[in-house]
Amino acid sequence: MTTSSTITPAALNRPAWPNLGLPRLVWSLAATHFVGRAGGVVRSFLVLYLTQAQHLSPATAGAVVAAVGVGDIGSQLLGGWLGDRIGRRNTMLVGHLGAAVALAALGSADSMPGIWAAAVGIGLTIELFRPAGSAAVADLPARQRIRAFGLLYWAANLGFSVATVMAGILATYGYGLLFWTNIVASLAAALIVWKLVPETRPAGSARTRGALLPVVLRDRLMLAMMAIHAGYFTLFLQTFTTLPLLMTGNGIQPTTYGAVLALNGVAIVILQPVAVRLLAGRDGGVVSAVSMLLVGVGAALGALSHSTTAFAGSVVIWTLGQIGIAVRFGDTFADLAPAALRGRYMGLASTTWSVGAVLGPLVGTALLDLAGPTVLASVCAIGGLALFAAQRALVPALRHRTVARR
């Protein structure tokens, strides 16, 4: 595999577009995120593919989606470790190329063992780029991080808005097109990384063998933040599994579901740049707390909805909360990380998303199937309130750590 030499600090910080003040590295990563997400049409429609094409029950389909999340957990830990050992760039290449192979395996699987294995493989590879890319941005000076993380999130969701609309159209012609589109996108993302993304790993970090576990176990603030964000992502990500079931249960077609879900990406594309300017100077802990509350309220309203308009409104509400979390997530965890463990800390931070990807589909589909939409709505509302209170309680400690790290 081709490797690139470590770039100098001057090259890392040289802006490609001076008026925005972001280095060329960030724009290259943004292009990778856009291509990968725009072609990432399988995951949003995976539960429908499993129930309609593979004829699995909703509970079994939710378990398979959770298996992808199990792989995600491994990918975040592995991605952070590899990012510190073999470099951010090489780790992203391994992830995108491996995802293409795993997607081909799932699309051709015709037995449950094959489906389970491919699902775990997708999770293990398709998110491998996340901690490596986050570590690359965390390697930047602190003053650039919020804008850089914001741009990456914006690019990913611009791609996501394209993917949801395109997926709804492609699905009407057969789910096979979804898999082929996703495979090509993964290969294209790998090509962008290979051609345009330089290595940012600090010189000598590959030789650093500091143990992660003893440091993290002593870091109570990091552990508390991980627990809260695992709960948040469980609440947030269950919506992507229960929303299509709720909508189809009310007689709404998959193409309409794709259009409603596209509101999520469109709202982020429009509002994310504004949110970065409005929220960058505000307290990150407070922003996160309010955002978690919004997600709980939006998810609860979605569970009680019956019309397309009501579902669309609920999506907009939890999207506002999602934007708030995204604006400060990477920057907050970057400030928590010791320099020598930056890749692995960002991997642990991303693992909270993966835990939510496992628990969210399981909890959401179980509540919906066994207790009904009203109970699901109640749990979402209570969860949002609890997360708000817990995150708000950590604000003083987060302020102190931010000052100490910078």
C-alpha positions in Angstrom: 0.0 0.0 0.0 1.3 3.4 -0.9 2.4 5.6 2.0 3.1 9.3 2.1 5.7 11.1 4.2 4.6 13.0 7.2 3.8 16.6 6.1 5.4 19.5 7.8 3.5 21.8 10.1 3.7 24.6 7.5 2.2 22.4 4.8 -0.5 21.2 7.2 -1.6 24.7 8.1 -1.3 26.3 4.6 -4.8 27.4 3.7 -6.1 26.3 0.3 -8.8 29.0 0.5 -7.4 31.8 2.6 -10.8 33.5 3.3 -12.0 30.4 5.1 -8.7 29.7 6.8 -8.8 25.9 6.5 -5.9 23.8 5.1 -6.2 21.8 2.0 -6.2 18.6 4.1 -9.7 19.5 5.4 -11.1 20.1 2.0 -9.7 16.8 0.8 -11.3 15.0 3.7 -14.6 16.9 3.1 -14.6 15.6 -0.5 -14.0 12.0 0.8 -16.9 12.4 3.2 -19.2 13.7 0.6 -18.5 10.9 -1.9 -18.7 8.2 0.7 -22.0 9.5 2.1 -23.6 10.4 -1.3 -23.1 6.8 -2.4 -23.8 5.3 1.1 -27.3 4.2 0.1 -27.4 0.8 1.7 -27.5 1.6 5.4 -30.5 3.9 5.5 -32.6 1.3 3.6 -31.0 -1.8 5.2 -34.0 -2.6 7.4 -36.4 -2.4 4.4 -34.1 -4.6 2.3 -34.0 -7.2 5.0 -37.7 -7.2 5.6 -38.9 -6.9 2.0 -36.2 -8.6 -0.1 -34.9 -11.1 2.4 -38.3 -11.5 4.2 -36.9 -11.2 7.7 -39.1 -10.2 10.6 -38.7 -6.6 11.9 -37.1 -7.9 15.1 -34.6 -10.1 13.1 -33.9 -7.2 10.7 -33.3 -4.9 13.7 -30.8 -7.5 15.1 -28.9 -7.6 11.8 -28.7 -3.8 11.8 -27.4 -4.1 15.3 -24.8 -6.6 14.1 -23.5 -3.8 11.8 -23.3 -1.7 15.0 -21.3 -4.4 16.7 -18.8 -4.2 13.9 -18.8 -0.4 14.3 -17.6 -0.7 17.9 -14.6 -2.7 16.8 -14.0 -0.3 13.9 -13.8 2.7 16.2 -11.3 1.1 18.5 -9.3 -0.4 15.7 -9.4 2.8 13.7 -8.1 4.8 16.6 -5.3 2.3 17.2 -4.4 2.0 13.6 -4.5 5.8 13.2 -1.8 6.1 15.8 0.2 3.1 14.5 0.1 3.0 10.7 -1.1 6.6 10.1 -4.4 8.3 9.6 -4.2 8.1 5.8 -3.5 4.3 5.6 -6.3 3.6 8.1 -8.8 5.4 5.9 -7.7 3.5 2.8 -8.1 0.2 4.6 -11.6 1.2 5.7 -12.9 2.3 2.3 -11.5 -0.7 0.4 -12.7 -3.1 3.1 -16.2 -1.6 3.0 -16.5 -2.3 -0.7 -15.7 -6.0 -0.1 -18.1 -6.3 2.8 -20.9 -4.6 0.9 -20.5 -7.0 -2.0 -20.7 -9.9 0.5 -23.9 -8.7 2.1 -25.6 -8.0 -1.3 -24.9 -11.5 -2.4 -25.5 -13.4 0.9 -28.4 -15.9 0.7 -28.2 -17.4 4.2 -28.4 -16.1 7.7 -24.8 -16.9 8.6 -23.7 -15.1 5.5 -25.9 -12.1 6.3 -24.6 -12.0 9.9 -21.0 -12.2 8.9 -21.3 -9.6 6.2 -23.2 -7.2 8.5 -20.4 -7.3 11.0 -17.9 -6.9 8.3 -19.6 -3.8 7.0 -19.7 -2.3 10.5 -16.0 -3.2 11.0 -14.9 -1.4 7.8 -17.4 1.2 6.8 -16.7 3.5 9.8 -13.0 2.8 10.1 -12.3 6.2 8.5 -14.2 8.1 11.2 -11.6 8.0 14.1 -8.7 8.3 11.7 -10.3 11.3 10.0 -11.2 12.8 13.4 -7.6 12.4 14.6 -6.3 14.1 11.4 -8.5 17.1 12.2 -7.6 16.9 15.9 -3.9 17.2 14.8 -4.8 20.8 13.6 -4.4 23.8 15.8 -7.3 24.2 18.2 -8.5 27.5 16.6 -9.2 25.6 13.3 -10.9 22.5 14.8 -14.5 23.7 15.1 -14.7 25.0 11.6 -12.9 21.9 10.3 -15.2 19.4 12.1 -18.2 21.5 11.0 -17.1 21.4 7.3 -16.6 17.6 7.4 -20.0 17.1 9.0 -21.6 19.5 6.5 -20.0 17.6 3.6 -21.1 14.2 4.9 -24.7 15.4 5.3 -24.8 17.0 1.9 -23.9 13.6 0.6 -26.4 12.0 2.9 -29.2 14.2 1.6 -28.3 13.0 -1.9 -28.1 9.4 -0.8 -31.5 9.3 0.8 -33.3 10.7 -2.3 -31.3 8.6 -4.7 -31.8 5.4 -2.5 -35.6 5.8 -2.6 -35.5 6.0 -6.4 -33.0 3.2 -6.8 -34.9 0.9 -4.4 -37.9 1.0 -6.8 -35.8 -0.7 -9.4 -34.3 -3.3 -7.0 -32.1 -3.3 -4.0 -29.2 -4.6 -6.0 -28.6 -1.2 -7.4 -28.2 0.2 -3.8 -25.3 -2.2 -3.1 -23.5 -1.5 -6.4 -23.8 2.2 -5.9 -22.4 2.0 -2.4 -19.5 -0.2 -3.5 -18.5 2.3 -6.2 -18.7 5.1 -3.8 -16.4 3.3 -1.3 -13.9 2.8 -4.0 -14.1 6.4 -5.1 -13.6 7.6 -1.6 -10.5 5.4 -1.3 -9.1 6.9 -4.5 -9.6 10.5 -3.1 -7.7 9.5 0.0 -4.9 7.9 -1.9 -4.5 10.9 -4.3 -5.2 13.9 -2.1 -5.1 13.2 1.7 -1.6 13.6 3.3 -0.5 12.0 6.5 -0.8 14.1 9.6 0.3 11.8 12.4 2.7 13.6 14.6 6.3 12.5 14.1 7.3 9.8 16.5 3.8 8.9 17.6 4.1 5.4 16.0 6.8 4.6 18.5 4.7 5.8 21.4 3.5 2.8 23.3 1.6 4.5 26.1 -1.2 2.2 27.3 -4.6 3.6 26.7 -6.6 1.7 29.3 -4.9 2.9 32.5 -5.2 6.5 31.3 -8.8 6.3 30.4 -9.8 4.4 33.6 -8.4 7.3 35.6 -10.1 9.9 33.4 -13.5 10.1 35.0 -14.6 13.0 32.8 -13.9 11.0 29.7 -15.8 8.0 31.0 -18.8 10.1 32.0 -18.8 11.8 28.6 -18.7 8.4 26.9 -21.6 7.1 28.9 -23.8 10.1 28.2 -23.0 10.1 24.5 -23.6 6.4 24.2 -27.1 7.1 25.7 -27.6 10.0 23.3 -26.7 8.0 20.2 -28.9 5.1 21.4 -31.8 7.5 21.5 -30.9 9.2 18.2 -30.0 6.2 16.1 -33.1 4.2 17.0 -35.0 6.8 14.9 -33.4 5.5 11.7 -34.8 2.0 12.4 -38.2 2.9 13.8 -39.0 5.7 11.5 -39.3 3.6 8.3 -41.4 1.0 10.3 -43.7 3.7 11.7 -44.2 5.3 8.3 -44.8 2.1 6.4 -47.1 1.0 9.2 -49.2 4.1 8.5 -49.4 3.2 4.8 -46.6 5.6 3.6 -44.5 4.4 0.7 -40.7 3.9 0.8 -40.1 6.7 -1.7 -41.9 9.1 0.7 -39.8 7.8 3.6 -36.7 8.6 1.5 -37.9 12.1 0.9 -38.8 12.7 4.5 -35.4 11.4 5.7 -33.7 13.6 3.1 -35.0 16.6 5.1 -32.4 15.6 7.7 -29.6 16.1 5.3 -31.1 19.2 3.6 -31.6 20.9 7.0 -28.0 20.1 8.0 -26.7 21.4 4.7 -28.6 24.7 5.1 -28.3 25.2 8.9 -24.9 23.7 9.8 -22.7 26.7 8.5 -25.0 29.0 10.5 -24.8 26.8 13.5 -21.0 26.8 13.5 -20.9 30.6 13.6 -23.6 30.8 16.3 -22.4 28.0 18.5 -18.6 28.1 18.1 -18.2 30.7 20.9 -20.8 29.2 23.2 -20.2 26.7 26.0 -19.9 23.3 24.4 -21.4 21.4 27.3 -24.5 23.6 27.4 -24.9 23.3 23.6 -24.7 19.5 23.8 -27.2 19.3 26.7 -29.9 21.4 24.9 -29.2 19.4 21.7 -29.9 16.1 23.4 -33.1 17.4 24.8 -34.2 18.4 21.3 -33.5 15.0 19.9 -35.6 13.4 22.7 -38.5 15.6 21.9 -38.2 15.1 18.2 -38.0 11.3 18.5 -41.0 11.3 20.8 -43.1 13.3 18.4 -42.1 11.0 15.6 -43.3 8.0 17.5 -46.7 9.6 17.9 -47.0 10.8 14.2 -49.4 9.4 11.6 -49.1 11.8 8.6 -46.2 12.6 6.3 -46.3 16.2 7.5 -46.0 15.2 11.2 -43.2 12.8 10.5 -41.3 15.5 8.6 -41.8 17.9 11.5 -40.4 15.4 14.0 -37.3 14.9 11.7 -36.7 18.6 11.6 -36.8 18.9 15.4 -34.4 16.1 16.1 -32.2 17.3 13.3 -31.7 20.6 15.1 -30.4 18.7 18.1 -28.2 16.6 15.9 -26.6 19.7 14.5 -25.8 21.0 17.9 -24.1 17.8 18.9 -22.2 17.7 15.7 -20.8 21.2 16.0 -19.1 20.6 19.3 -18.6 16.8 19.5 -15.2 16.5 17.8 -13.8 19.6 19.3 -14.9 18.7 22.8 -13.4 15.2 22.7 -10.2 16.5 21.1 -9.7 18.8 24.1 -10.1 15.9 26.4 -7.4 13.8 24.7 -3.7 13.7 25.6 -1.6 14.4 22.5 0.1 11.0 22.5 -3.3 9.2 22.7 -5.3 11.5 20.4 -6.2 8.9 17.8 -7.2 6.4 20.4 -9.3 8.9 22.3 -11.1 10.0 19.2 -11.7 6.3 18.5 -13.2 5.9 21.9 -15.4 9.0 21.3 -16.6 7.5 18.0 -17.3 4.2 19.8 -20.2 5.9 21.6 -21.8 6.3 18.2 -21.3 2.6 17.5 -22.7 1.6 20.9 -25.8 3.6 20.0 -25.9 1.8 16.6 -26.1 -1.5 18.4 -28.5 -0.6 21.2 -30.7 1.9 19.2 -32.1 -0.6 16.7 -32.6 -3.3 19.3 -34.3 -1.1 21.9 -36.3 0.9 19.4 -37.7 -2.0 17.5 -38.3 -4.0 20.7 -40.3 -1.1 22.3 -42.2 -0.5 19.1 -43.0 -4.2 18.6 -43.8 -5.2 22.2 -45.2 -2.0 23.7 -46.3 0.2 20.8 -45.6 3.8 19.7 -46.9 5.5 22.8 -44.4 3.8 25.1 -41.6 4.4 22.6 -42.5 8.1 22.6 -42.5 8.2 26.4 -39.1 6.5 26.7 -37.7 9.0 24.1 -39.0 12.0 26.0 -37.7 10.8 29.4 -34.4 9.9 27.8 -33.9 13.4 26.4 -34.6 15.0 29.8 -32.2 12.6 31.6 -29.4 13.2 29.0 -30.0 17.0 29.3 -29.5 16.9 33.1 -26.5 14.6 33.0 -24.7 16.6 30.3 -25.5 19.9 32.1 -23.9 18.6 35.3 -20.6 18.1 33.5 -20.3 21.6 32.2 -17.9 23.0 35.0 -15.5 20.0 34.6 -15.5 20.4 30.8 -14.7 24.1 31.1 -11.8 23.4 33.4 -10.3 20.6 31.1 -10.6 22.8 28.0 -8.6 25.6 29.7 -6.0 23.1 30.9 -5.5 21.4 27.5 -5.2 24.7 25.6 
